[in-house]
Each structure stands twice: as structure tokens, then as C-alpha cells.
Amino acid sequence: MAVRKAPLPGDTRIKVDVWSERDRLMVRVIDAATDEEIACWWDDDARGLVVDGFLDPRDWTRSAESYLRHIGVLGAGGR
């Protein structure tokens, strides 16, 4: 799992890219303002976050933002 701590302005949103093919899965979180990668999970790491309930395939963006706040990558105000 690659996670880069990055401050985000409070009004900045994140983008989530999801790619899957056969047994491969990639979930990438990007700062929408700068297009910089904030976090990227592959295969077992990504599936584990889904199974554990941290990432929700019905709402990737909201669940990823909530998880990144939970682990301290994003602050309460979006940073």
C-alpha cells in the first residue's frame, strides 16, 4: 500500500479511480485540484479494505475519503 500524506484545501475534493480486470483490482485516490496521487491500493490490499468495510464499491469516493480521514491522511477540514 502506498500512501502519501498531503494537505488538501478544505474545498478540494478527491477523485477515485477504480480499475479491475479478472483477479486484479486497483483503487487510486487523487487530489482533484492537482491530480497528485494521495493513495493507491492494489489487489489484496484493495479487496481487504472492501471486505473489512472501509471501502464501499457503491460509493468509492465517500468511503475512500472517510477511510483516509480515519487513518489521518486527510484532516477533518479536508487536510
C-alpha positions in Angstrom: 0.0 0.0 0.0 1.4 3.4 -1.0 0.1 6.4 0.9 1.4 9.9 0.7 0.4 12.4 3.3 -0.7 15.5 1.5 -2.6 18.5 2.8 -5.7 19.3 0.8 -7.5 22.7 1.0 -10.9 22.4 2.6 -12.8 23.0 -0.6 -10.8 20.5 -2.6 -12.4 17.2 -3.4 -10.8 13.9 -4.2 -11.2 11.7 -7.2 -11.2 7.9 -7.0 -10.1 5.8 -10.0 -11.1 2.1 -9.9 -9.7 -0.4 -12.3 -10.5 -4.1 -12.3 -9.7 -7.0 -14.7 -10.0 -10.7 -13.9 -8.5 -11.1 -10.4 -6.8 -7.6 -10.4 -8.2 -4.6 -8.6 -6.7 -1.1 -8.2 -8.2 1.8 -6.2 -6.4 5.1 -6.5 -7.3 8.4 -4.7 -6.2 11.6 -6.4 -6.3 15.2 -5.3 -8.8 16.7 -7.8 -7.1 20.1 -7.8 -3.5 18.9 -8.5 -4.1 15.4 -9.9 -1.5 14.1 -7.4 -1.9 10.6 -6.1 -2.8 10.5 -2.4 -3.2 6.8 -2.0 -3.2 3.7 -4.2 -4.2 0.1 -3.2 -3.8 -3.0 -5.4 -5.2 -6.5 -5.4 -5.3 -8.0 -1.9 -4.9 -4.6 -0.1 -7.8 -3.1 -2.1 -10.0 -6.2 -1.6 -9.2 -6.3 2.1 -10.3 -2.7 2.5 -13.6 -3.6 0.8 -14.1 -6.8 2.9 -13.3 -5.0 6.1 -15.9 -2.3 5.3 -13.5 0.6 4.8 -14.2 1.0 1.1 -17.7 0.7 -0.3 -18.0 -0.2 -4.1 -21.3 1.5 -4.1 -19.7 4.8 -3.1 -15.9 4.7 -3.7 -15.3 8.4 -3.2 -17.2 8.9 0.1 -15.8 5.7 1.6 -12.2 6.4 0.5 -12.4 9.9 1.9 -13.8 8.6 5.2 -11.0 6.0 5.4 -8.3 8.5 4.6 -9.6 10.7 7.4 -9.7 7.7 9.7 -6.0 6.9 9.2 -5.0 10.6 9.4 -4.1 11.2 5.8 -6.9 13.8 5.4 -7.9 16.0 8.3 -11.4 16.9 9.4 -11.3 20.1 7.3 -10.2 18.3 4.2 -6.5 18.4 5.0 
